[in-house]
Amino acid sequence: MTTSQNFKRVWLITGASRGIGAKIAAAALANGDAVVATARDASSITQRFREQPGLRAATLDVNNEGQGVAVAKSAIDHFGRIDVLVNNVGFGVLGAVEEASADEVRRVYETNVFGLLNVTRAVLPHMRAARSGHVINLSSVGGYTSGPGFGVYCSTKFAVEGLSEALHAELAPLAINVTIVEPGYFRTEFLEGNSLVESPASIADYDSTAGEVRKIAKAVTLNQPGDPDKLAQAMITLMEAQKAPLRLPLGSDCVAAIEAKNT
């Protein structure tokens, strides 16, 4: 076992090979924390971060419940504890609700909702035993307010928000925090092909709504206003907070969207 006293915290981060997950992993490592960084292919983690004492790369398909249990056990065996779980893995479906096929809807729910549940169930027994920990569930501005073109994706994030609210109430008496992180549009690969599936079906009646959103997504990809490095640093600040918030909206566009919905 690598002694956990060498590190401030031990993080387990899903989807850590790229995007927001990789940024959070890098920020945690730079902060003197240990990170169990997971991806479908663990070699993508080591290629990005190289070998270092605080890093443990692990292969994890969040849809495989057994893999989640094994990764959590491996983290405990290696570092002795898991202080922070970041459920970051997820992807989007772009298209009108009617345009999305049953298979597309099923696959995004399997990853964004059931996959999150798989990993959470694998980690919580260890946090409960320690009476300590923090679960961070990556939602989205789309977990608070939905809109044309992203209805199916947003519905998965609405589910994440509902589950997280319940977890917050259930785990608070056990000294385990839960925070829902709601990023707006940040400069990541989310609108690229690896993270976003565009429904091939196209219905002309939706050209002025979901169809326009399809065009906008192509125009803004990799040029979103939010700085992902600042988001990652916000996770470190969150860990230092004396009282963790249930929700953490990030990005001026997210805050504006929340205010608009509530007025």
N, C-alpha and C positions, 0 to 999 in steps of 0.2 A: 504493500500500500504506500502511495505517496502521501506523506503526512499533510493533512489539511491545514495545519498551523502555518504552513509556508505561504498560504494564500488568504486574502481577505474573505473571499467568497468562492463558492463553486457554482458555476452556471451550467445548465443543460439547455442548449439552444437548438431547435429544429430548423432545418433549412438554412444552415450556416455557411454554405459554400459560396453564396453570392447575395446581392441585394442587401436588404435591411438586416437579415440574419448575420451576414458576414461583417457588416459594419458594427453591429452590437458585439459580436465575438471579438473583433479587433479592439474595441473600446474597453471591454472587460479585461482582456489580456494586458493592455497598456496600463490599466488601473491596478495591476498586481493581483488580479483574480485568476482562478483556474476556470477553464471552459471545456466542457464536453460538447464538442461541435459535431452535429450530425448532418448527414446528407444521404441521399440514395446510394451514392458512391463515396466512400470515405476518402479515397485517394484525391478527390477534388478538394477536400479540406487541407490535406497536407501539401498539395500543390500550391494552394493559396497562402497558407500560413507558415509552411515549413515546420520542422520539428522544433518544439520548445517545451520546457518542463511543465508549464501550466496548461498545455493543450493536449486533449485526448480526442482524436478523430474517431467517429463511430458511424457505421453504416446503419441507416434507419429509414425504412419506408413506413411512414406513420399509419398507413393502412394495414400494416402487419402488427397485430396486437402483441404477438409473441416477441417480436423484435423490440418493441417498446419496453417490455418487461426486462428483457435481457440487457438493453442499454442502460436502464436505470440501475440494475444490479451491478453492472460493470462500473458505473460511475461511483457507486457506494464502495465497491471493492477497491477501487483505485484511489479515490480521494477521501472516502470516509463519510461524505455527506453530499447532499444537493441543497444549496441554499436558494437558488433561483431557477425556475423553469420558465423558459420563453417559448411559448407556442407560436412560432412564426410561419411555419409552412402553410402555404395556401396558393390558390390560383384563381383567376377570374374567367367568367364567360361573358362575352360581349355579343349582344343581340337582344331583340325584343323578347319578352317572356314567351310569346307564342312561337317565336322562331327557334327557341332552344329545344333540342330533342330531349326525350326522356333519358337517353344515355348521357348526354352532356350534363343534365341536371343531377343525375345520380352520381356521376364521377366527381363533380365539384363538392357535393355534400359529403361524399366519402372521405375526401381529403380535408376540407375546411372545417367540418363539424365532427364526423366520426373519428377522423385521424387525431384531431385535437383531444377528443375524449379518450382515445386509446393511450396517448402519451400521458395525459393527466392522471388517469387511473393507475398507470405504471409508477408514477413518481410520488403520488400522494401518500401511500403507505409509509414511505421513508420520511417524508416531512411530518406526518402525524406522529411517528415514533419519536422524532426529535422535538416535537412541539415547536417547530420553527420552519420558516420558509416563505417564499414569495412566488406566486404564480402570475406571470404576465401573459395575457392573451392578446395577440395582435388582432385588432378589429380594423376599423377603417372609418373615415367619414361616412362611408356607405353602410356602416353598422348603425348609424344614427338617423340618416336620411337617405332614402332611395330615389332612383330616377330612371328615366328611359335608357335602355341599352344595357344597364347593369342590374336589372331587377333580380335575376337569379343569384348573381354574386352577392348582392346586398342582402338577400334573404338569408344566405349562410352566415353573414356577419351579424344580422339581427339575432340569429340563433346563438352565436357565440356570446353576444351581449347578454341574452337571457340566461344562458348557462352560467356565465361569469357572475351575474348578480346573485344567483342562488349559491354558487360556491363561496362567494364573499361572505354571505350570512352563515353558511355552514362551517366555514373554516376559521372565522374570526375568534370563536371561543377557544380554538386550538392554537392561537398565536401564529396563524398562517395568513399572510396577506394575499389578496387578489386584486390586480389592477388590469383594467381594459385600456389598452393603448389604441387611440383613434387617429392614425395619421391621415392628413390630407394628401395632396399630390406631391410626392417626393421624387427626386431624380433617381429612379431605379429602373430595373428592367421589367417592371410589372406589366407595362403595356406591350412588351415584346412577346414573341411567339412561345418562349419557354414558360411564361407565367400567365398568358392570356390566350384563351381559346375563342376564336371568333366563329359564331354559329354560321355554317355555310348557307343555311336557309335564309332567304331574304324576301320579305313580303312588302310589296310596293306601298301598301297603306301606311307603313311605318317609316317611310323615307324621311319625313319631316321631323321625326322624333328619334327613335333608336338609330335610324340611318344617319342622321346628323352627328350623333354621338360616335358612331363608327369612324366618321371622317375626322372628328376632333381628336380621337384617340391616336390616330395615325399621325396627326400633325404635331402633337405635343409630346410624344414618347421621347424619353431621355432629355426633355427640356422642361420638366415639371419644376415648379417654383421652389419646392422644399429641398433643403440641404440634408441628405441622409447622415452625414457626419454629425450634424447638430442633433438629429434624432437619437443617434447612438449615445451621444453624451448625455442626453436627457434621461436615458435609462440608468446611467451611472448616478446622476443626480437623484433619480427616483429611489435608488437603493439607499441613499444617504438621508432621505427624508425621515423625520421623526414619526410622522403619521402618513401612511401611504394612501393616496386617493383611490377611490373605486374606478374613476375614469380619468384618463389623461389625453385630452385632445391636443394634437400637435399640428402646427401649421396655421397660418392666418386664414387660409381658405377653409379649413375645417371649422375653426371658430366662427367664421362668418356664416357657414352653412347651418351650424347649430343655432346661432342667433336668429337666422332667417326662419328656421322651422318653428322656433318658439315665439315668434311675434305674430 
